[in-house]
Each structure stands twice: as C-alpha cells, then as structure tokens.
Amino acid sequence: MSEHQREGIVVTPHCRLTDAQVRLVDGASRELLEDPGLVCYSEEAGAVFKAGGAAVEAAGAHLRVTIPPALVDKALASAPSTVVLGARDPANRLVLDAHEPRVRFVSGAETNVWLETRVRNGKPDYVRRDGCIELLCQAAHLAEHLANLDAFIRCVNIRDPEITRENKDVNKFLASLNNTTKHVQAGLTDLDALDHVLELGRMIAGGEAAFRDNPVLSFITCVIKSPLQVVADTAAKLIRICRARVPVVISSSPMGGTTGPFDEFGMVAQINAEILAGVTLCQMVEPGTPVLYGSVPVRTRLDNLNDMYGAPEFTHYNIDCVQMARFYGLPCYSSAGVGDAARPGIQATAEKMLAHLTVPASGPQYVHYAFGLLERTNVFCPEQAILDDAHIGLVKHALKESTVAADRRADVLATIREVVQTDHKTYMYHLPLPTRDPVYVRYPLEDAAGGAVTAAHRRFREIMEQPRRSLPDAVRTDILAGVPGVLEKSITL
C-alpha cells in the first residue's frame, strides 16, 4: 500500500456467485445491451455511441442504441483498474485498486432533513430541520473526526434562500472541502456549474497539474435510469466530466420489483448492463477516464412502493455486483449501512449491521451510504453517524484476516507454556499479543442513564467544539474573488 493513503481494511472476499454464475450474468447483461438495447433520450449521447460503433436508430420520441460485446470489451480495456481519489491531506487519499479488496467506508445521499437530537432530563428527543449550508458544514466537520469514515459524500441538501440551481454546486463542494481534509464527492446539479467546480478543485489542490495528480473532488452520475434508459441531462454532465478526465461514478439504482426485476439473477443482470452501458459511454468520450462501477440496487417495499434497504435481498444484489466489478477489473462503489428506521435505535442498528457485516466482506473498494442515514436515504442524523462509526469499527475488527501463521507458532506456544506455569494462570499480562494488534475492550458509546444515543450526542457536541480544519486564508480569499456564485457563508461557517 502507498504511504500516502487511508488504510481501510483488506478482506478475503466472500462470494455468492461461482465463476460460472458470474459469466452467466455477464452474458445476460451483454445480451440486454443488444436486445432490447438502450432507450436513449440524449441526442448527444446517441452521437457518441454512433461514433463509437454502436447501432443507433430513431424510435419515435427517443433513440434506440444497441451495443455489441466488442464495444463493451474495448471500453473495459481502456478503463483504468486503479482510481485515485485525492484529498487536501495526502494521508487521506484513497487508492482504489480493483484487484485489491481494500474496503473504505464513506457517507452518502443528499438528504433534505437533518434529525437534531436534544437531550432533556437524560432522554433524547428529536427535531427535524431543513438542510442548509450551516448543517452541511457541520456534517463535513463531523466527518473529519470520524475515524472510520474514509471520504465524504455530501449528505445534506443545501436549501438556503440564497441557493439557486446556478450556485448550488460550488457552494456544496466548497462548504464540504472547507470543513474536511478527506476526499469530497457529489453529484452535479447544473451542467453550467461544472467549470466553476473544477476551478474550485484546482485552486484547492494547487493548480491544474496538482489537481490531476490529486483530484480533491469527484462526481457521481446516474446516467442510466432503470430500466435501461439514457437520461439526457445526466448524459450531458457525464460527457463533460469525462472530457475533463475527473474521476466519476457510473451509478445505477434499480428497485427490485418496480424498476428492476425482483429476483436476484434478473436484478443483477439488469444493473450490470446499465453500468456497463455507462462505462462504455464514458470511455467512448475519453478513453482512460477514471471510472467507478457504482452499484446501488435496492428492493421495493410492496405495500407503499418505497425503496427498502434493511432487507436481505439488498445485500444479495450488492454482493453480486461487487463480484461483477472485480470480474471486469473496475473499482467498485457499493452500498451498505442504510436503515429503514426513522430514528436511532435497535432497529436501525440491526438493519445497518446486516449490510455492514456482509457487503464489505465481499471486497468492494468504496462503500457509500455508510454513515448517519435513517428513514432510508431521506434523513441524516449526526448521532447516528457517530453510532455507525463505532459499529463500523467493530465490523472492521470482525473482517480482519486471521492471525494464524507459521511464523507465529513458536511465540504462541511459548506464551501459553509460560502462563500455565504461573500462579495467576491469566493472559492479562501478555496483552497485546505479539501481533501488536489493539485489543478491543468495550463498546465505545455507553451512557448508564441515557443509552448509546445520549453518549453519541455528547460526542457530537465535543466534535463541534473542535477547531475547523479550514482552507488556508489565502486560498479562501482567492476562491471568493475568483469562483462565480460562491456565498461567503460557505467558506466561513
């Protein structure tokens, strides 16, 4: 591992699919890209596909695009197997290698609601607040101090009165980057804002060359709307992002039972086809563009048609997609840690841990949604993020590789023999073991009166009192003067 990157946790990948099943999914996905192909609502994307060798024909109000397997293979050959996500602090870089199952945990979603915890008489109470720049700044500052959070995907939608479609992007990226030295990732609201966001990234990184080597920000695009539809405005954004050669996630999020098949085989075949289509478009625009295989499959709750994350099928879909990404040699952006519950507590913990103990074990390089989400992806709660950080610490400990090794045999035997010959017959004086691994002692969030949520609230208040790791004054001055649309509070809160 490079000296300058966050460590994460290396796992021995758990696989649901055999090699034969992986090839079966691959074959089915390729067939879907030929028949029925893509329903394409973007003339620009259609032109790119046609120039790249795909068959494109008019089909009423849209285009029909069919992609032969050879074009998919060509795209996969040009897509890099290693993607670097930079950071203000080089020690927080992420090197995502498709061939190394080194797992990182990341926040996610863009919730409209911030669930504020207020402790009264030792008991937590909750107030829902609209997202705003101040709360996004708090979320990024919190992320800076969560030991197991490896990068920051904006998790709060900014809805201040001064925010418009035109200035939203620069302000959400700036508010995030000014409050964390970790990598920052988000979607792009307005295509016309892309150049301003990229200029922001270059100024923070230290120039064009520095930004190329250390891209402190990156983008998420859901260019294929399920089932198999190319979205016009997102396609335009993806094309421009690829021309800039900035790291980008090709994200697809079908809902099993509505916009995707309910059964595992059908669901994975469809989402895999959609991601392959996005990767192919990306590489046709600019071969070599750093791209992540972004699997976000969920299942539908059939009584109200909401998306559902706390279900076993959610883990099945995601584990299978991790295997498909590894098969293609693409770094995987996967999903885990979402709760359907509306408040912190045992139900949210159980739902989140179901995914955290299974999806990361399959070896994705980048697990998003992992911090603070409740009520599916509609609510962000900072206390829940702190609970999640503690739980992910337990998960990482559980996923560690075994310490059984031939070179430790003599030390293990010597320790046991020595303890057996003592009067106390205990190993307490021999901790830590020769591996020098830290020994887990107790759950890190305990409060005898108010429980874990009260302890998490206390920790949140402590973090909010910590000094902000803001951008240098000179950089902030240059940004205010040189990047259109920046609001002063995005750089001062």
Backbone torsions as a table, in degrees:
resi	resn	phi	psi	omega
1	MET	NA	138.8	176.4
2	SER	-59.1	147.5	-179.3
3	GLU	-63.3	-36.0	-173.7
4	HIS	-101.9	78.9	170.6
5	GLN	-168.5	161.9	177.2
6	ARG	-73.8	144.3	-170.0
7	GLU	-72.3	-44.0	-173.6
8	GLY	64.7	-155.5	177.6
9	ILE	-138.8	126.0	177.2
10	VAL	-87.5	131.3	-177.3
11	VAL	-120.4	161.0	166.6
12	THR	-91.9	110.1	-166.9
13	PRO	-60.6	130.2	169.5
14	HIS	-83.6	134.0	-177.4
15	CYS	-121.8	133.7	171.6
16	ARG	-88.2	-32.6	-173.5
17	LEU	-98.5	140.2	169.8
18	THR	-76.6	168.6	176.6
19	ASP	-58.6	-38.6	179.7
20	ALA	-65.3	-38.6	178.9
21	GLN	-68.7	-37.5	176.2
22	VAL	-59.8	-44.9	179.9
23	ARG	-68.5	-30.4	176.4
24	LEU	-66.0	-44.7	177.2
25	VAL	-63.3	-44.6	179.4
26	ASP	-57.5	-46.4	-179.6
27	GLY	-64.1	-41.8	179.7
28	ALA	-64.8	-40.0	179.6
29	SER	-64.0	-42.4	179.0
30	ARG	-64.6	-37.2	176.7
31	GLU	-64.7	-38.5	178.1
32	LEU	-63.0	-34.5	180.0
33	LEU	-71.4	-16.6	174.3
34	GLU	-99.0	-33.6	-178.9
35	ASP	-151.0	105.1	18.6
36	PRO	-87.7	-5.5	-173.3
37	GLY	77.6	-164.7	-177.1
38	LEU	-101.9	138.0	166.5
39	VAL	-86.1	114.3	-170.6
40	CYS	-114.6	120.4	179.3
41	TYR	-100.5	11.0	-177.7
42	SER	-117.2	114.7	175.7
43	GLU	-63.3	-38.1	-178.9
44	GLU	-64.6	-45.6	178.2
45	ALA	-65.4	-39.3	178.0
46	GLY	-58.6	-40.7	179.0
47	ALA	-65.5	-39.0	177.6
48	VAL	-64.4	-46.6	178.5
49	PHE	-59.3	-43.9	-177.9
50	LYS	-64.7	-43.9	179.0
51	ALA	-63.7	-28.6	-179.9
52	GLY	-83.4	-5.1	176.2
53	GLY	110.4	-0.1	177.2
54	ALA	-78.1	156.8	175.9
55	ALA	-85.6	126.4	-178.2
56	VAL	-129.3	126.7	179.9
57	GLU	-141.0	151.6	178.3
58	ALA	-69.8	141.7	179.1
59	ALA	-143.5	66.3	-178.2
60	GLY	76.9	-122.3	-176.4
61	ALA	-81.7	-0.2	-178.4
62	HIS	-140.1	-179.5	174.2
63	LEU	-105.3	154.1	171.4
64	ARG	-113.0	122.9	-177.5
65	VAL	-114.6	126.4	174.2
66	THR	-116.9	131.8	-173.8
67	ILE	-114.1	111.6	178.3
68	PRO	-71.4	155.8	-177.1
69	PRO	-55.5	-33.5	-178.0
70	ALA	-62.1	-33.9	179.3
71	LEU	-72.1	-36.0	174.8
72	VAL	-62.6	-45.5	179.6
73	ASP	-60.5	-41.1	179.9
74	LYS	-63.1	-41.4	179.3
75	ALA	-65.6	-43.4	-179.9
76	LEU	-64.4	-32.6	179.5
77	ALA	-69.3	-30.2	-177.3
78	SER	-91.6	-20.4	179.7
79	ALA	-72.6	128.5	-177.4
80	PRO	-68.0	144.8	178.3
81	SER	-84.2	-12.4	176.5
82	THR	-123.6	129.7	179.3
83	VAL	-124.4	130.1	178.4
84	VAL	-100.9	124.4	171.4
85	LEU	-105.9	113.0	-173.7
86	GLY	-78.2	-179.3	-178.8
87	ALA	-160.0	155.1	176.9
88	ARG	-56.8	-41.3	174.0
89	ASP	-96.5	116.4	-177.4
90	PRO	-55.1	-27.5	178.7
91	ALA	-67.9	-14.3	179.3
92	ASN	-99.4	6.4	175.6
93	ARG	-61.1	156.0	172.4
94	LEU	-121.4	125.3	173.5
95	VAL	-106.0	105.1	-175.1
96	LEU	-95.8	104.6	-177.1
97	ASP	-106.6	118.1	-176.9
98	ALA	-59.7	-23.3	-176.6
99	HIS	-96.0	2.0	177.7
100	GLU	-122.4	117.2	-178.8
101	PRO	-79.4	60.5	178.1
102	ARG	-95.7	114.7	-169.7
103	VAL	-96.5	132.3	172.1
104	ARG	-119.4	151.0	-177.0
105	PHE	-114.7	132.8	-168.8
106	VAL	-136.2	152.8	175.1
107	SER	-74.1	-171.2	179.6
108	GLY	176.4	177.1	-177.8
109	ALA	72.7	172.1	177.1
110	GLU	-136.7	76.7	-170.5
111	THR	-73.6	147.4	175.4
112	ASN	-84.6	-18.2	-172.2
113	VAL	-117.9	130.1	170.9
114	TRP	-103.2	120.9	179.4
115	LEU	-92.3	107.2	-177.2
116	GLU	-91.3	132.8	178.6
117	THR	-98.3	129.9	175.6
118	ARG	-125.5	120.6	-177.1
119	VAL	-92.4	119.8	178.4
120	ARG	-123.8	127.6	-179.5
121	ASN	53.1	38.6	178.0
122	GLY	77.7	2.4	-177.4
123	LYS	-117.1	137.2	179.2
124	PRO	-77.1	140.4	172.0
125	ASP	-127.7	161.3	-170.7
126	TYR	-129.7	140.8	176.9
127	VAL	-130.0	132.1	178.8
128	ARG	-90.1	130.0	178.7
129	ARG	-123.6	148.0	175.3
130	ASP	-72.0	143.5	177.4
131	GLY	-63.9	147.7	179.5
132	CYS	-158.5	173.7	-177.9
133	ILE	-60.1	-43.3	-179.0
134	GLU	-57.4	-42.4	-177.9
135	LEU	-74.0	-34.3	174.6
136	LEU	-63.4	-40.0	176.2
137	CYS	-60.7	-42.6	178.0
138	GLN	-62.8	-41.5	-179.8
139	ALA	-62.8	-42.0	179.5
140	ALA	-67.6	-39.7	176.5
141	HIS	-63.8	-40.2	175.4
142	LEU	-60.9	-45.9	-179.7
143	ALA	-58.4	-35.4	179.3
144	GLU	-59.4	-29.7	-173.1
145	HIS	-105.6	5.4	175.5
146	LEU	-92.5	116.7	-169.7
147	ALA	-63.2	-31.5	-174.2
148	ASN	-99.2	2.3	175.6
149	LEU	-91.3	120.3	-169.8
150	ASP	-99.8	-18.8	176.3
151	ALA	-157.3	164.7	-173.8
152	PHE	-118.7	112.1	166.4
153	ILE	-96.1	126.1	-177.2
154	ARG	-48.4	130.0	-172.7
155	CYS	-118.6	3.5	-179.9
156	VAL	-133.3	126.9	176.2
157	ASN	-76.7	129.8	-179.7
158	ILE	-90.0	121.4	-173.7
159	ARG	-127.3	29.6	178.4
160	ASP	-60.8	153.3	179.0
161	PRO	-57.0	-31.1	-177.7
162	GLU	-79.9	-10.5	-176.6
163	ILE	-81.7	129.2	177.1
164	THR	-122.4	171.0	175.8
165	ARG	-59.1	-35.0	-175.4
166	GLU	-72.9	-32.8	-175.2
167	ASN	-108.3	1.2	-175.6
168	LYS	-63.0	-43.3	-172.6
169	ASP	-65.0	-48.0	-177.9
170	VAL	-64.5	-34.1	-177.8
171	ASN	-75.7	-36.1	178.3
172	LYS	-71.6	-36.8	176.9
173	PHE	-69.1	-42.4	-177.8
174	LEU	-67.3	-45.1	178.7
175	ALA	-58.2	-36.1	179.0
176	SER	-72.4	-51.1	-175.5
177	LEU	-66.5	-26.8	179.6
178	ASN	-77.7	-9.9	-175.7
179	ASN	-121.2	0.3	174.8
180	THR	-145.9	145.7	176.0
181	THR	-96.3	8.9	176.4
182	LYS	-91.3	168.6	179.4
183	HIS	-61.6	145.2	179.7
184	VAL	-121.1	132.6	-177.7
185	GLN	-136.0	145.5	178.7
186	ALA	-164.1	168.1	170.0
187	GLY	-81.0	169.3	179.4
188	LEU	-110.4	122.0	-179.1
189	THR	-77.6	-45.1	-172.5
190	ASP	-127.9	122.5	-178.8
191	LEU	-56.7	-37.0	-177.9
192	ASP	-66.5	-15.5	179.7
193	ALA	-86.5	-8.4	-173.3
194	LEU	-58.1	-46.8	-177.8
195	ASP	-61.3	-36.7	179.2
196	HIS	-67.7	-40.0	178.7
197	VAL	-65.9	-42.3	179.4
198	LEU	-65.0	-37.7	176.9
199	GLU	-64.3	-39.0	175.0
200	LEU	-58.1	-46.8	179.0
201	GLY	-61.0	-41.8	179.8
202	ARG	-65.4	-40.6	-179.6
203	MET	-65.6	-38.4	-179.5
204	ILE	-73.5	-37.8	-178.8
205	ALA	-74.6	-27.3	-179.5
206	GLY	110.9	23.8	177.6
207	GLY	121.9	172.7	-175.9
208	GLU	-60.9	-49.4	-178.2
209	ALA	-64.4	-41.5	179.6
210	ALA	-63.9	-38.2	179.2
211	PHE	-67.4	-36.5	176.4
212	ARG	-60.5	-45.0	-178.3
213	ASP	-76.0	-29.2	-173.5
214	ASN	-137.5	71.4	-177.7
215	PRO	-69.4	103.0	-173.3
216	VAL	-74.2	-10.9	177.2
217	LEU	-138.3	157.9	177.1
218	SER	-151.1	177.8	-170.1
219	PHE	-126.1	156.1	173.2
220	ILE	-117.5	132.1	176.2
221	THR	-131.6	133.3	173.7
222	CYS	-107.5	75.4	-170.0
223	VAL	-76.4	-24.9	179.0
224	ILE	-107.4	111.3	175.7
225	LYS	-84.7	130.3	-176.6
226	SER	-73.7	141.0	-4.0
227	PRO	-92.1	119.3	165.6
228	LEU	58.6	47.2	179.8
229	GLN	-123.6	128.3	178.0
230	VAL	-85.8	119.3	-177.1
231	VAL	-85.1	131.6	-171.5
232	ALA	-64.5	-52.6	-174.2
233	ASP	-68.8	-36.8	178.9
234	THR	-70.5	-35.4	176.6
235	ALA	-61.1	-41.8	178.4
236	ALA	-61.4	-41.0	178.6
237	LYS	-65.0	-46.3	-179.4
238	LEU	-59.7	-43.6	-178.1
239	ILE	-60.8	-44.1	179.7
240	ARG	-68.6	-39.3	178.4
241	ILE	-62.5	-42.8	179.9
242	CYS	-64.9	-38.4	178.2
243	ARG	-63.6	-27.6	176.2
244	ALA	-84.4	-7.7	178.4
245	ARG	57.1	41.0	176.1
246	VAL	-97.0	142.4	179.6
247	PRO	-55.0	139.0	-176.1
248	VAL	-143.8	142.9	174.7
249	VAL	-95.1	130.0	168.1
250	ILE	-94.0	101.8	-173.9
251	SER	-103.8	137.6	175.1
252	SER	-134.5	136.5	-172.4
253	SER	-138.8	65.1	175.0
254	PRO	-70.0	152.1	176.8
255	MET	-105.3	114.4	-178.8
256	GLY	-59.7	119.7	-179.8
257	GLY	109.0	-17.2	176.1
258	THR	-126.7	-75.0	-179.0
259	THR	-91.6	2.3	174.9
260	GLY	-147.3	159.3	176.7
261	PRO	-60.7	149.4	178.9
262	PHE	-75.8	-38.4	-174.6
263	ASP	-72.6	152.3	-171.9
264	GLU	-59.7	-47.7	-176.5
265	PHE	-61.7	-49.5	-179.0
266	GLY	-63.0	-42.3	-178.4
267	MET	-62.4	-48.5	-176.5
268	VAL	-69.4	-36.4	176.9
269	ALA	-62.2	-41.4	-178.8
270	GLN	-70.0	-49.8	-177.7
271	ILE	-64.1	-35.7	178.0
272	ASN	-64.1	-40.8	177.4
273	ALA	-62.6	-41.7	-178.5
274	GLU	-65.8	-40.4	179.2
275	ILE	-69.7	-41.3	176.6
276	LEU	-59.8	-38.6	178.0
277	ALA	-63.4	-43.5	178.6
278	GLY	-65.3	-42.0	177.4
279	VAL	-62.7	-40.5	179.0
280	THR	-63.3	-45.3	176.7
281	LEU	-59.6	-45.5	179.8
282	CYS	-56.6	-49.2	-176.3
283	GLN	-74.7	-25.5	172.9
284	MET	-66.9	-36.0	178.8
285	VAL	-68.8	-49.7	-175.6
286	GLU	-150.2	93.8	179.8
287	PRO	-55.1	136.0	179.9
288	GLY	93.1	-2.5	177.1
289	THR	-59.3	129.7	179.0
290	PRO	-67.9	123.1	-172.3
291	VAL	-137.1	142.7	177.0
292	LEU	-109.6	141.2	175.9
293	TYR	-80.3	106.0	-169.3
294	GLY	-103.3	94.6	-178.6
295	SER	-94.6	120.9	177.8
296	VAL	-134.5	53.1	-178.5
297	PRO	-81.6	138.3	176.8
298	VAL	-130.6	174.3	173.1
299	ARG	-113.1	159.4	-178.0
300	THR	-90.6	136.4	170.5
301	ARG	-82.5	116.0	-166.3
302	LEU	-75.9	-14.1	179.3
303	ASP	-82.5	-25.6	179.9
304	ASN	-135.9	1.6	177.2
305	LEU	65.9	17.1	171.3
306	ASN	-71.8	156.1	170.4
307	ASP	-70.5	152.0	-172.8
308	MET	-134.5	123.6	-175.5
309	TYR	-109.2	-28.3	-175.5
310	GLY	-86.2	39.3	-176.7
311	ALA	-120.3	147.3	179.9
312	PRO	-57.6	-34.3	-179.3
313	GLU	-60.4	-33.0	178.3
314	PHE	-56.5	-43.0	-180.0
315	THR	-71.1	-37.7	179.2
316	HIS	-60.2	-50.6	-179.0
317	TYR	-56.3	-46.7	-174.0
318	ASN	-70.1	-40.7	178.2
319	ILE	-61.6	-42.2	178.5
320	ASP	-61.2	-42.2	-179.3
321	CYS	-65.7	-34.7	175.6
322	VAL	-59.8	-43.1	178.5
323	GLN	-62.9	-39.0	-179.7
324	MET	-66.0	-42.0	178.2
325	ALA	-60.0	-43.2	179.2
326	ARG	-64.6	-37.8	178.0
327	PHE	-59.0	-37.1	-178.7
328	TYR	-89.2	-7.3	-178.1
329	GLY	74.1	33.7	178.6
330	LEU	-113.6	135.0	173.5
331	PRO	-59.5	141.7	-171.8
332	CYS	-108.9	126.6	171.7
333	TYR	-100.0	107.3	-173.3
334	SER	-115.2	-175.8	-172.0
335	SER	-133.3	134.4	174.2
336	ALA	-166.3	160.4	171.7
337	GLY	90.1	20.5	177.9
338	VAL	-99.5	140.4	177.1
339	GLY	-113.9	140.4	173.8
340	ASP	-80.2	-18.5	179.9
341	ALA	-65.0	152.4	-175.5
342	ALA	-90.6	-16.4	-177.9
343	ARG	-136.0	158.0	174.6
344	PRO	-60.0	146.2	179.4
345	GLY	155.9	-168.2	-172.4
346	ILE	-67.0	-36.9	179.7
347	GLN	-65.8	-46.3	178.2
348	ALA	-59.7	-42.5	179.9
349	THR	-61.6	-45.1	-178.7
350	ALA	-63.8	-44.1	-179.2
351	GLU	-63.6	-44.2	-179.1
352	LYS	-67.3	-42.9	-177.3
353	MET	-68.5	-28.3	175.7
354	LEU	-56.4	-44.1	179.5
355	ALA	-79.8	-38.0	-176.9
356	HIS	-66.3	-28.2	180.0
357	LEU	-87.9	-5.9	-176.5
358	THR	-118.6	-53.2	-175.8
359	VAL	-63.3	-50.3	178.3
360	PRO	-59.9	-29.2	179.1
361	ALA	-64.1	-17.7	179.5
362	SER	-84.2	-8.4	171.3
363	GLY	92.8	29.7	173.2
364	PRO	-69.2	149.4	-178.4
365	GLN	-79.4	-16.8	-168.0
366	TYR	-153.9	108.5	-177.3
367	VAL	-105.7	110.0	-179.4
368	HIS	-99.2	173.2	-173.7
369	TYR	75.6	8.4	-163.1
370	ALA	-81.6	-3.8	-173.4
371	PHE	-136.0	123.9	162.3
372	GLY	82.7	-1.8	-174.7
373	LEU	-84.8	140.0	175.2
374	LEU	-137.0	166.8	178.7
375	GLU	51.6	50.8	-173.9
376	ARG	66.9	-117.0	177.6
377	THR	-117.1	29.4	-175.5
378	ASN	-95.9	-19.7	-172.0
379	VAL	-132.9	136.8	170.4
380	PHE	-112.4	131.0	178.8
381	CYS	-126.0	117.4	-177.2
382	PRO	-61.8	-36.7	177.1
383	GLU	-63.6	-37.8	176.4
384	GLN	-65.1	-36.3	176.9
385	ALA	-61.8	-38.7	178.1
386	ILE	-68.4	-41.4	174.1
387	LEU	-60.5	-44.5	179.7
388	ASP	-61.1	-40.3	179.0
389	ASP	-60.2	-42.0	177.8
390	ALA	-64.9	-42.9	-178.4
391	HIS	-67.3	-38.2	178.5
392	ILE	-66.2	-33.3	173.4
393	GLY	-58.9	-40.9	176.2
394	LEU	-65.4	-42.4	-179.9
395	VAL	-61.4	-45.3	179.6
396	LYS	-60.8	-38.1	177.4
397	HIS	-65.1	-40.3	-179.8
398	ALA	-67.9	-29.7	-176.2
399	LEU	-88.6	-2.2	-179.8
400	LYS	-59.8	146.7	177.3
401	GLU	-67.6	153.7	-179.6
402	SER	-61.9	146.0	177.5
403	THR	-93.5	4.7	178.2
404	VAL	-69.6	117.4	-177.2
405	ALA	-154.6	146.4	-176.2
406	ALA	-59.7	-36.4	-176.1
407	ASP	-73.6	-7.6	177.5
408	ARG	-101.3	-3.0	-173.3
409	ARG	-58.2	-47.0	-176.9
410	ALA	-64.1	-41.8	180.0
411	ASP	-65.5	-40.6	-179.7
412	VAL	-63.1	-47.9	-179.9
413	LEU	-63.4	-40.8	-178.9
414	ALA	-64.1	-40.8	179.9
415	THR	-64.1	-47.0	-179.3
416	ILE	-62.4	-44.8	179.8
417	ARG	-61.9	-40.1	-179.2
418	GLU	-65.5	-43.9	-177.9
419	VAL	-66.1	-40.6	-179.5
420	VAL	-59.5	-30.9	-177.2
421	GLN	-85.8	-4.1	180.0
422	THR	-87.5	166.5	175.9
423	ASP	-74.4	-35.0	-173.1
424	HIS	-82.2	-22.5	177.6
425	LYS	52.6	41.3	179.1
426	THR	-133.9	152.0	-176.8
427	TYR	-94.5	3.3	-174.9
428	MET	-56.0	-35.6	-177.3
429	TYR	-79.3	-2.2	-178.9
430	HIS	-111.0	14.6	176.8
431	LEU	-96.3	142.8	-4.2
432	PRO	-74.1	160.3	178.3
433	LEU	-64.8	168.3	-176.2
434	PRO	-56.8	-19.2	177.4
435	THR	-68.1	-17.1	-178.0
436	ARG	66.0	17.5	174.2
437	ASP	-68.3	142.0	174.4
438	PRO	-64.8	145.6	-179.0
439	VAL	-100.2	125.7	-179.4
440	TYR	-73.8	127.9	-173.7
441	VAL	-107.1	-51.2	-175.9
442	ARG	-153.1	163.2	175.9
443	TYR	-62.8	130.0	-170.2
444	PRO	-77.7	-4.8	-178.0
445	LEU	-126.8	89.4	-178.6
446	GLU	-127.5	138.6	173.7
447	ASP	-145.6	117.2	-172.8
448	ALA	-61.6	-33.3	-176.1
449	ALA	-91.5	-50.5	-171.3
450	GLY	-102.0	-3.1	177.9
451	GLY	81.6	-173.2	-173.2
452	ALA	-65.9	-35.1	-179.2
453	VAL	-64.5	-41.0	177.3
454	THR	-63.6	-40.9	177.0
455	ALA	-63.9	-39.9	178.3
456	ALA	-65.7	-38.4	177.7
457	HIS	-63.1	-42.2	178.5
458	ARG	-61.6	-42.0	178.8
459	ARG	-65.6	-38.7	177.7
460	PHE	-60.7	-44.9	179.1
461	ARG	-62.9	-37.6	177.8
462	GLU	-62.4	-43.6	-179.5
463	ILE	-65.2	-40.3	-179.9
464	MET	-62.9	-22.3	178.1
465	GLU	-83.8	-11.1	179.8
466	GLN	-71.2	146.7	177.9
467	PRO	-60.9	142.9	177.2
468	ARG	-74.7	142.8	176.3
469	ARG	-95.8	69.1	-171.9
470	SER	-76.1	165.3	173.6
471	LEU	-62.6	153.4	176.4
472	PRO	-57.5	148.2	-177.4
473	ASP	-56.2	-41.4	-178.0
474	ALA	-63.4	-39.3	179.0
475	VAL	-67.2	-42.1	179.7
476	ARG	-64.0	-38.7	177.4
477	THR	-63.1	-44.5	179.7
478	ASP	-63.9	-39.0	-179.9
479	ILE	-65.0	-45.1	179.1
480	LEU	-60.8	-34.9	-177.8
481	ALA	-84.4	-28.1	-168.0
482	GLY	-113.7	-9.9	-178.3
483	VAL	-112.4	115.1	-179.3
484	PRO	-62.1	142.6	172.6
485	GLY	90.4	-6.8	-176.9
486	VAL	-71.2	130.3	173.4
487	LEU	-92.3	139.8	-175.6
488	GLU	-59.5	-34.1	-177.4
489	LYS	-70.4	-19.4	176.8
490	SER	-68.8	-17.8	-176.6
491	ILE	-116.5	-1.0	-179.1
492	THR	-117.3	-22.0	-178.6
493	LEU	-75.9	NA	NA
